[in-house]
Amino acid sequence: MASLFRGGEQVDCPSHEMVYYIKLSTRADKEGGSFSKSVPPVHRHGGLNQHMPRSQRNDNFIDKTFTVIADILLKVLPTSQREKQAFMYYRDGMSAQSSGEYAEALQNYYQAMRFETDAYDRSYILYNIGLIHTSNGEHGRALEYYYQALERNPSLPQALNNIAVIYHYRGEQAIENGNLDIATLLFDKAADYWKEAIRLAPTNYIEAVNWLQMSDRLQLR
């Protein structure tokens, strides 16, 4: 399903700030056209909406807008039924993730993986699963999914950045525990991933650049 997906993006920096984006792109990307929308986390309330299909819920304006546009794309794009089924699960997964409903998001992403066969598009599903594990503090599992995403799409700076953030965090923990040699190794690994992310997206990770400069690790590959 080439170009139907672009993942929920987490722009992490050494301060561990998280910003999520939903970007829905079509094959028109090749001509320079795309639709993007910044989606802040939203808290859902109980009631009947929790028992309705996510595509039918309209208690959140951003979810509703995204769903309407996604439904239009599903109708007009020349894709197979299998590809459309994969995107429907992916769409619902992103909607749930943006609302902080991570269990529901994971269920939808796993279903999307069953239908999606394109390695490039699978990389964004895997990346979003990694984001959820990061948000849950499950850094080991997050790394597994970020690595899987990069195997399918090496030019994914968001995954490289988030791997760097985890290694940087582990380095800080090592310092707190008095393991300075281990901290140095972890910071070096963070630097390697940040430098690659910066090479791919030079203007996206300014705080990482600042950290690399201050720690004398800035020299790019």
MARTI-685447 format. One line per 10 residues: their letters; for each residue x, y, z of N, C-alpha, C, O. Coordinates in steps of 0.02 Angstrom, whole numbers, plus 50000, padded with zeros to 5 digits. Example, Ala and Ser with C-alpha at 12.3 -4.5 7.8 and 13.67 -1.06 7.14 Angstrom:
BEGIN
AS) 50660,49716,50390,50615,49775,50390,50660,49835,50390,50712,49834,50423 | 50642,49888,50354,50684,49947,50357,50645,50002,50394,50670,50057,50402
END
This chain:
BEGIN
MASLFRGGEQ) 50042,49941,50000,50000,50000,50000,50044,50062,50000,50038,50105,50044 | 50088,50066,49952,50139,50119,49953,50108,50187,49961,50062,50205,49924 | 50132,50225,50008,50116,50295,50020,50050,50308,50054,50032,50366,50064 | 50012,50256,50073,49952,50270,50113,49970,50287,50185,49934,50324,50217 | 50025,50261,50210,50043,50271,50280,50097,50324,50287,50142,50329,50246 | 50092,50363,50339,50150,50396,50368,50137,50397,50443,50083,50419,50464 | 50182,50375,50482,50169,50359,50551,50158,50418,50597,50174,50475,50581 | 50130,50402,50657,50127,50451,50710,50198,50466,50732,50234,50420,50750 | 50217,50526,50731,50287,50542,50740,50300,50569,50810,50264,50612,50834 | 50351,50542,50842,50371,50566,50908,50438,50600,50901,50488,50567,50886
VDCPSHEMVY) 50441,50665,50911,50503,50702,50907,50531,50708,50977,50511,50753,51014 | 50577,50664,50995,50606,50663,51061,50674,50696,51060,50711,50691,51011 | 50691,50729,51113,50756,50759,51120,50781,50744,51191,50745,50712,51229 | 50841,50766,51210,50866,50748,51276,50820,50767,51334,50826,50739,51388 | 50775,50816,51323,50729,50834,51377,50670,50786,51380,50626,50794,51423 | 50667,50736,51334,50614,50686,51331,50546,50717,51314,50494,50689,51331 | 50545,50773,51280,50482,50802,51258,50453,50758,51204,50489,50733,51161 | 50386,50748,51204,50353,50708,51153,50303,50751,51115,50261,50785,51146 | 50307,50749,51050,50258,50784,51008,50234,50734,50957,50275,50706,50920 | 50169,50722,50953,50143,50674,50906,50115,50710,50845,50084,50763,50850
YIKLSTRADK) 50128,50680,50787,50099,50705,50726,50065,50648,50690,50089,50591,50692 | 50009,50663,50658,49980,50615,50612,49988,50645,50543,49967,50702,50530 | 50018,50607,50498,50025,50631,50430,49998,50577,50383,50025,50522,50380 | 49945,50594,50349,49914,50547,50303,49933,50568,50233,49913,50622,50211 | 49972,50528,50196,49995,50546,50130,49967,50497,50079,49956,50439,50095 | 49955,50521,50019,49931,50479,49965,49984,50475,49911,50039,50502,49918 | 49968,50440,49859,50015,50436,49804,50028,50505,49774,50076,50513,49736 | 49987,50554,49790,49999,50622,49767,50063,50651,49796,50087,50703,49773 | 50091,50618,49847,50155,50640,49875,50207,50647,49820,50250,50692,49823 | 50204,50604,49771,50254,50606,49718,50250,50670,49677,50298,50691,49646
EGGSFSKSVP) 50190,50701,49678,50183,50766,49645,50188,50823,49694,50178,50881,49676 | 50204,50808,49756,50214,50860,49806,50154,50875,49848,50156,50922,49889 | 50099,50838,49841,50040,50852,49881,50034,50805,49940,50052,50747,49934 | 50010,50830,49997,50000,50788,50055,49954,50822,50103,49941,50882,50098 | 49928,50783,50150,49887,50810,50203,49921,50796,50269,49941,50739,50280 | 49928,50844,50311,49957,50831,50377,49919,50869,50430,49890,50921,50417 | 49920,50841,50491,49883,50871,50545,49918,50856,50610,49934,50799,50625 | 49930,50907,50649,49960,50896,50715,49905,50876,50763,49853,50909,50767 | 49916,50822,50800,49864,50795,50843,49889,50792,50915,49929,50749,50931 | 49865,50837,50958,49884,50834,51028,49847,50777,51063,49794,50757,51041
PVHRHGGLNQ) 49875,50752,51118,49839,50700,51156,49773,50725,51181,49767,50782,51203 | 49721,50682,51178,49655,50701,51201,49631,50648,51249,49643,50588,51237 | 49597,50667,51302,49570,50619,51350,49498,50604,51333,49458,50650,51325 | 49481,50539,51327,49412,50520,51312,49374,50508,51377,49403,50489,51428 | 49310,50519,51373,49267,50506,51431,49228,50442,51418,49224,50419,51361 | 49200,50413,51470,49163,50350,51465,49097,50359,51428,49081,50414,51404 | 49058,50305,51425,48994,50309,51393,48990,50264,51332,49033,50222,51321 | 48937,50275,51291,48925,50231,51234,48981,50234,51183,48993,50185,51148 | 49016,50291,51178,49069,50297,51128,49122,50242,51136,49152,50222,51086 | 49133,50219,51198,49184,50168,51208,49165,50102,51176,49209,50060,51165
HMPRSQRNDN) 49102,50091,51161,49079,50027,51133,49062,50033,51059,49036,49986,51030 | 49076,50090,51028,49064,50099,50957,49129,50091,50919,49182,50103,50946 | 49125,50070,50855,49186,50069,50814,49216,50139,50813,49181,50189,50810 | 49282,50142,50816,49316,50207,50820,49297,50251,50761,49292,50312,50768 | 49287,50222,50702,49271,50262,50643,49203,50295,50649,49188,50342,50611 | 49160,50272,50696,49093,50302,50705,49090,50352,50762,49039,50385,50772 | 49145,50358,50799,49145,50405,50856,49157,50475,50829,49197,50485,50783 | 49123,50524,50859,49133,50593,50838,49137,50640,50897,49121,50699,50891 | 49160,50614,50955,49165,50657,51013,49227,50699,51012,49236,50742,51055 | 49272,50688,50965,49333,50726,50960,49339,50753,50890,49337,50714,50842
FIDKTFTVIA) 49346,50818,50882,49345,50849,50816,49402,50824,50772,49393,50810,50713 | 49462,50818,50802,49520,50798,50763,49512,50726,50739,49526,50711,50681 | 49490,50682,50784,49477,50613,50764,49427,50610,50707,49436,50573,50659 | 49373,50650,50712,49321,50649,50662,49348,50674,50595,49334,50643,50543 | 49385,50729,50596,49413,50756,50534,49460,50706,50501,49455,50694,50441 | 49504,50676,50541,49551,50628,50514,49514,50568,50484,49532,50543,50431 | 49462,50544,50519,49425,50486,50496,49389,50501,50431,49388,50459,50386 | 49360,50560,50425,49325,50579,50363,49373,50579,50304,49357,50552,50251 | 49431,50610,50313,49479,50613,50258,49506,50544,50242,49514,50527,50183 | 49520,50504,50293,49544,50436,50281,49491,50395,50243,49509,50357,50198
DILLKVLPTS) 49428,50402,50261,49375,50365,50227,49370,50386,50154,49358,50344,50111 | 49379,50450,50140,49377,50473,50070,49434,50441,50031,49423,50417,49975 | 49494,50441,50060,49551,50411,50026,49540,50337,50012,49558,50311,49959 | 49510,50303,50061,49498,50231,50052,49451,50218,49993,49456,50167,49960 | 49405,50265,49980,49357,50256,49926,49386,50273,49858,49368,50241,49808 | 49431,50322,49856,49452,50347,49790,49519,50319,49767,49533,50319,49707 | 49561,50294,49812,49627,50269,49791,49621,50200,49760,49583,50158,49784 | 49659,50188,49706,49656,50123,49673,49698,50071,49709,49752,50053,49686 | 49673,50047,49766,49709,49998,49805,49667,49935,49814,49606,49937,49804 | 49700,49880,49831,49664,49817,49841,49625,49819,49906,49637,49861,49949
QREKQAFMYY) 49579,49771,49912,49540,49766,49974,49586,49751,50033,49575,49777,50088 | 49637,49711,50023,49684,49694,50077,49720,49757,50100,49729,49767,50160 | 49741,49799,50053,49776,49861,50071,49730,49908,50108,49750,49940,50157 | 49668,49912,50086,49620,49956,50120,49606,49931,50191,49599,49970,50237 | 49602,49865,50199,49590,49837,50265,49648,49853,50311,49638,49871,50370 | 49710,49848,50285,49768,49866,50325,49766,49939,50347,49780,49955,50404 | 49748,49982,50300,49746,50053,50317,49691,50070,50366,49700,50113,50409 | 49634,50036,50361,49580,50048,50409,49603,50033,50480,49589,50072,50526 | 49638,49978,50490,49664,49962,50556,49717,50013,50577,49721,50033,50635 | 49759,50033,50530,49811,50082,50545,49781,50149,50565,49803,50180,50613
RDGMSAQSSG) 49730,50169,50528,49694,50232,50543,49665,50230,50614,49673,50277,50652 | 49632,50174,50631,49602,50169,50698,49656,50165,50752,49646,50190,50807 | 49713,50135,50735,49767,50132,50782,49795,50201,50797,49809,50217,50855 | 49804,50242,50745,49829,50310,50756,49780,50352,50796,49800,50391,50839 | 49716,50343,50781,49665,50380,50818,49667,50362,50892,49665,50406,50935 | 49671,50297,50907,49674,50275,50977,49739,50298,51010,49738,50320,51068 | 49794,50295,50974,49858,50316,51002,49858,50390,51020,49883,50410,51072 | 49830,50431,50976,49828,50503,50989,49785,50519,51050,49793,50572,51080 | 49740,50472,51068,49697,50482,51127,49725,50450,51190,49694,50452,51243 | 49784,50420,51184,49814,50387,51241,49785,50319,51257,49798,50291,51310
EYAEALQNYY) 49746,50291,51211,49715,50225,51221,49761,50173,51189,49748,50147,51134 | 49815,50157,51224,49869,50120,51194,49852,50047,51182,49874,50018,51132 | 49814,50016,51226,49796,49945,51216,49755,49938,51152,49766,49892,51113 | 49707,49983,51143,49666,49981,51082,49709,49995,51021,49701,49963,50969 | 49755,50042,51027,49799,50058,50971,49841,49997,50951,49847,49982,50892 | 49869,49963,51000,49909,49904,50985,49869,49850,50950,49893,49819,50903 | 49807,49839,50973,49765,49789,50941,49756,49805,50867,49760,49760,50824 | 49744,49869,50852,49734,49889,50782,49799,49883,50742,49797,49863,50684 | 49855,49902,50771,49918,49896,50736,49936,49824,50720,49960,49808,50666 | 49923,49779,50768,49937,49708,50756,49892,49682,50699,49915,49642,50657
QAMRFETDAY) 49830,49704,50697,49786,49684,50642,49811,49713,50575,49810,49679,50524 | 49834,49775,50577,49861,49806,50516,49920,49766,50490,49928,49758,50429 | 49963,49742,50536,50021,49703,50515,50000,49637,50481,50037,49612,50438 | 49943,49611,50498,49919,49549,50466,49904,49560,50393,49913,49515,50352 | 49880,49620,50376,49859,49633,50307,49912,49669,50265,49914,49660,50205 | 49953,49709,50297,50002,49749,50260,50062,49707,50239,50092,49674,50282 | 50079,49708,50175,50136,49669,50150,50194,49713,50128,50250,49688,50120 | 50182,49777,50118,50235,49821,50094,50282,49837,50152,50261,49862,50204 | 50347,49823,50142,50396,49833,50196,50400,49905,50218,50406,49918,50278 | 50396,49952,50172,50400,50023,50189,50343,50044,50234,50353,50078,50284
DRSYILYNIG) 50283,50023,50217,50225,50041,50257,50225,50004,50324,50204,50031,50375 | 50249,49942,50324,50255,49905,50387,50302,49940,50436,50294,49935,50497 | 50352,49976,50409,50399,50010,50453,50364,50062,50496,50383,50073,50553 | 50313,50096,50469,50278,50146,50508,50232,50115,50561,50223,50144,50614 | 50204,50057,50546,50165,50022,50597,50211,50001,50654,50194,50011,50712 | 50268,49972,50637,50315,49950,50688,50341,50010,50729,50349,50005,50789 | 50353,50065,50694,50376,50126,50729,50324,50149,50780,50341,50167,50836 | 50260,50150,50760,50208,50173,50806,50201,50126,50866,50187,50148,50922 | 50209,50060,50854,50208,50013,50910,50265,50029,50958,50257,50026,51019 | 50324,50045,50929,50380,50065,50971,50365,50127,51012,50386,50131,51070
LIHTSNGEHG) 50329,50175,50983,50310,50235,51019,50268,50219,51081,50278,50247,51134 | 50222,50172,51072,50178,50155,51128,50219,50123,51184,50209,50140,51243 | 50264,50078,51167,50305,50047,51219,50350,50099,51252,50364,50095,51312 | 50374,50148,51214,50413,50203,51243,50370,50241,51293,50392,50255,51349 | 50309,50258,51274,50264,50295,51318,50249,50256,51381,50237,50286,51434 | 50248,50189,51376,50234,50147,51434,50296,50133,51475,50292,50096,51525 | 50353,50161,51456,50415,50149,51492,50447,50081,51479,50492,50061,51514 | 50423,50046,51427,50449,49980,51409,50504,49989,51356,50494,49974,51297 | 50560,50015,51377,50611,50037,51330,50642,49979,51291,50660,49987,51233 | 50650,49921,51323,50678,49864,51288,50635,49843,51230,50660,49831,51175
RALEYYYQAL) 50570,49838,51242,50524,49820,51188,50520,49874,51135,50515,49860,51075 | 50523,49936,51156,50522,49991,51108,50582,49986,51060,50574,49994,51000 | 50640,49972,51088,50699,49964,51045,50690,49909,50994,50709,49917,50936 | 50660,49853,51014,50649,49798,50968,50608,49821,50908,50624,49804,50851 | 50556,49860,50920,50513,49882,50865,50545,49937,50824,50536,49939,50763 | 50583,49981,50855,50619,50032,50817,50670,49999,50770,50677,50019,50713 | 50705,49948,50795,50754,49913,50753,50719,49878,50695,50744,49879,50639 | 50662,49847,50709,50624,49814,50655,50601,49865,50603,50602,49851,50543 | 50580,49924,50626,50559,49976,50580,50618,49997,50535,50609,50007,50475 | 50677,50005,50565,50736,50026,50527,50759,49972,50478,50786,49989,50426
ERNPSLPQAL) 50749,49909,50494,50766,49856,50447,50726,49863,50383,50751,49847,50329 | 50665,49886,50388,50622,49893,50330,50626,49962,50298,50609,49971,50240 | 50650,50010,50337,50654,50079,50312,50712,50115,50347,50701,50149,50397 | 50773,50107,50322,50831,50137,50355,50829,50213,50358,50864,50244,50399 | 50789,50244,50316,50786,50317,50314,50727,50342,50356,50685,50380,50332 | 50725,50321,50419,50672,50340,50465,50704,50376,50524,50717,50344,50576 | 50717,50441,50518,50753,50476,50571,50718,50475,50638,50751,50478,50690 | 50650,50472,50637,50614,50471,50701,50634,50410,50743,50643,50415,50803 | 50641,50352,50709,50661,50291,50746,50732,50297,50772,50747,50279,50828 | 50777,50324,50730,50846,50334,50751,50849,50380,50811,50886,50368,50859
NNIAVIYHYR) 50810,50434,50808,50809,50482,50863,50784,50451,50927,50812,50462,50981 | 50730,50411,50922,50702,50383,50983,50746,50329,51013,50748,50321,51074 | 50783,50293,50972,50833,50246,50998,50887,50285,51036,50907,50265,51090 | 50909,50341,51007,50958,50383,51041,50933,50408,51108,50970,50408,51157 | 50870,50428,51111,50841,50452,51173,50843,50398,51227,50858,50412,51285 | 50827,50337,51208,50828,50282,51257,50899,50269,51282,50909,50261,51342 | 50947,50268,51237,51016,50257,51259,51041,50315,51302,51078,50305,51349 | 51021,50376,51284,51040,50434,51324,51010,50428,51395,51045,50441,51444 | 50947,50409,51399,50914,50400,51463,50949,50345,51505,50959,50354,51565 | 50967,50290,51472,51002,50237,51508,51070,50260,51531,51094,50239,51584
GEQAIENGNL) 51102,50303,51491,51166,50331,51512,51159,50373,51575,51201,50369,51620 | 51106,50413,51578,51094,50453,51638,51082,50408,51699,51105,50423,51754 | 51046,50353,51688,51034,50306,51743,51099,50275,51767,51110,50266,51826 | 51143,50259,51719,51207,50229,51737,51249,50277,51779,51282,50256,51826 | 51247,50342,51763,51282,50391,51803,51255,50393,51874,51293,50395,51922 | 51188,50392,51879,51157,50393,51946,51178,50333,51987,51181,50336,52049 | 51191,50277,51954,51211,50216,51989,51287,50210,51997,51312,50160,52022 | 51323,50262,51975,51395,50263,51983,51433,50222,51932,51493,50209,51941 | 51400,50202,51877,51433,50161,51825,51456,50207,51768,51423,50209,51715 | 51510,50242,51778,51530,50293,51730,51554,50264,51664,51540,50292,51611
DIATLLFDKA) 51588,50207,51666,51611,50176,51603,51552,50154,51561,51552,50164,51500 | 51503,50123,51592,51443,50102,51556,51406,50163,51529,51380,50162,51473 | 51403,50216,51568,51370,50278,51546,51403,50305,51483,51369,50326,51437 | 51469,50304,51481,51505,50329,51423,51487,50288,51360,51477,50316,51307 | 51485,50222,51368,51467,50179,51312,51396,50193,51287,51383,50195,51227 | 51350,50202,51335,51280,50216,51316,51274,50284,51282,51237,50291,51234 | 51309,50334,51308,51307,50400,51276,51338,50398,51206,51315,50432,51160 | 51391,50357,51197,51421,50350,51131,51371,50319,51082,51367,50339,51024 | 51333,50269,51106,51283,50238,51062,51228,50289,51046,51205,50292,50988 | 51207,50328,51095,51157,50380,51082,51183,50428,51030,51146,50448,50984
ADYWKEAIRL) 51246,50448,51036,51275,50495,50988,51275,50467,50918,51260,50503,50870 | 51291,50402,50910,51292,50372,50843,51223,50376,50811,51217,50393,50752 | 51171,50360,50849,51103,50361,50820,51080,50432,50808,51046,50445,50758 | 51097,50478,50852,51078,50548,50840,51112,50576,50779,51082,50613,50740 | 51175,50560,50770,51211,50586,50711,51180,50561,50646,51176,50598,50597 | 51159,50498,50646,51126,50472,50586,51058,50505,50575,51040,50521,50518 | 51021,50516,50630,50956,50551,50624,50966,50622,50597,50928,50645,50555 | 51018,50655,50622,51032,50724,50600,51054,50725,50528,51038,50771,50491 | 51091,50674,50507,51112,50671,50437,51052,50666,50391,51050,50697,50337 | 51001,50628,50412,50941,50620,50372,50894,50680,50377,50859,50696,50329
APTNYIEAVN) 50892,50712,50435,50846,50769,50447,50885,50823,50484,50877,50830,50545 | 50926,50862,50449,50974,50908,50482,50943,50960,50528,50975,50982,50575 | 50881,50980,50515,50852,51034,50555,50803,51011,50609,50773,51052,50643 | 50795,50946,50616,50742,50920,50661,50763,50910,50733,50720,50908,50777 | 50827,50905,50746,50848,50884,50813,50900,50932,50841,50958,50914,50853 | 50878,50994,50850,50924,51046,50872,50951,51033,50942,51010,51044,50955 | 50908,51009,50987,50932,50996,51056,50982,50938,51057,51028,50938,51097 | 50973,50890,51012,51022,50836,51006,51088,50864,50981,51141,50844,51005 | 51085,50909,50932,51147,50940,50907,51182,50977,50964,51243,50972,50971 | 51144,51013,51005,51174,51049,51061,51208,51001,51110,51262,51015,51135
WLQMSDRLQL) 51174,50944,51123,51204,50895,51169,51268,50866,51140,51318,50857,51175 | 51267,50851,51075,51326,50824,51042,51384,50874,51045,51442,50854,51056 | 51369,50938,51037,51421,50988,51042,51449,50992,51112,51510,50993,51121 | 51405,50994,51161,51428,51001,51231,51467,50940,51255,51511,50945,51297 | 51450,50882,51227,51485,50820,51248,51542,50802,51201,51572,50748,51207 | 51558,50847,51155,51614,50837,51109,51605,50775,51067,51653,50737,51056 | 51543,50763,51044,51529,50704,51002,51498,50724,50936,51465,50682,50904 | 51507,50785,50914,51468,50811,50858,51492,50786,50790,51453,50785,50743 | 51555,50767,50783,51581,50751,50717,51537,50699,50683,51528,50644,50707 | 51510,50719,50624,51464,50676,50588,51503,50624,50548,51562,50631,50535
R) 51467,50572,50530,51499,50518,50492,51518,50543,50422,51545,50506,50382
END
